[in-house]
Amino acid sequence: MPRKPNYRFERSQRDKNKAQKKAARLEAKALKSDARKAARDGGDTDEADPEN
């Protein structure tokens, strides 16, 4: 005999998984952006220093 579906619980689990995935993507995006900014800022300081 099949189990009785619990739609509210299943929906909450999907929403929870979706929120976790979204948070992971935002964190990865922020880390990538910070790395890009650091590389860009690091590169600009070498070019802006005419003594070296």
C-alpha positions as CSV (number, residue, x, y, z in Angstrom):
1,M,0.0,0.0,0.0
2,P,1.5,3.4,-1.0
3,R,2.2,6.0,1.7
4,K,0.0,9.0,2.2
5,P,1.6,12.1,0.6
6,N,2.5,14.9,3.0
7,Y,2.6,17.8,0.5
8,R,3.4,20.5,3.1
9,F,6.4,18.7,4.4
10,E,7.7,17.9,0.9
11,R,7.2,21.5,-0.2
12,S,9.1,22.8,2.9
13,Q,11.9,20.4,2.1
14,R,12.1,21.6,-1.5
15,D,12.1,25.2,-0.3
16,K,14.8,24.5,2.3
17,N,17.0,22.8,-0.3
18,K,16.5,25.6,-2.8
19,A,17.5,28.2,-0.1
20,Q,20.6,26.2,0.7
21,K,21.6,26.0,-2.9
22,K,21.0,29.7,-3.5
23,A,23.1,30.6,-0.4
24,A,25.9,28.4,-1.7
25,R,25.8,30.1,-5.1
26,L,25.8,33.6,-3.6
27,E,28.7,32.7,-1.4
28,A,30.7,31.3,-4.4
29,K,29.8,34.3,-6.4
30,A,31.0,36.7,-3.7
31,L,34.3,34.8,-3.3
32,K,34.8,34.9,-7.0
33,S,34.1,38.6,-7.1
34,D,36.4,39.3,-4.2
35,A,39.2,37.3,-5.9
36,R,38.6,39.2,-9.1
37,K,38.7,42.6,-7.3
38,A,41.8,41.6,-5.4
39,A,43.6,40.6,-8.6
40,R,42.5,43.8,-10.3
41,D,43.5,46.0,-7.4
42,G,46.8,44.2,-7.1
43,G,47.5,44.6,-10.8
44,D,46.7,48.3,-10.7
45,T,49.1,49.1,-7.9
46,D,52.0,47.6,-9.8
47,E,51.2,49.7,-12.9
48,A,50.5,52.9,-11.0
49,D,54.0,52.7,-9.2
50,P,56.4,54.2,-11.8
51,E,59.5,53.7,-9.6
52,N,59.5,49.9,-10.0
